[in-house]
């Protein structure tokens, strides 16, 4: 059965990457929740998609220039006064449930990897007993390799964009997968068709799609039988899958 993952907690329905969104998604019965993480100025793992605070909070400028306490006091838009969550807080919610977790490790506002972020993510996951229930998902091949080397995740997934597929072609994507040794990939639903899915499955890969947010795309991905749907509307996706 296709797994339904609440992308950023369910960003169409609730304030993205907020604890309220994650709580609501868990209550709705999703198979897993997905989050994005950055490091604060003092090295805490914080949950937010963008490296810049402006779009989803009342803060301004790079997240990495603020301490964890400052970020906790930076209010997310329309989230009832919630601040930027720590990964430790989300891990507490997930560990008290039976669902899984997807963690996407992001880069800073200059497109640079955060030094030591994987070790800090692992510390939070291990403290909550979640490493084995967590899929690490990343665009950067080097971070995927580091995640595989660390071990213990339920999966490490390499994310490839439509632009990457356009540049490399299916053969090039498979070459990267073989080089990395990952067992899972995800791409945008707009480029995932039966031919690409067959090629990826033929390589023994677990396959997911993101951007699966409306009736037509959810219906198409369910018909294809992808392993994972990452959706901003998990309530709709669950209803369509389970009807």
Order of alpha helices (4+ residues) and beta strands (2+ residues): beta-alpha-beta-beta-alpha-alpha-beta-alpha-beta-alpha-beta-alpha-beta-alpha-beta-alpha-beta-alpha
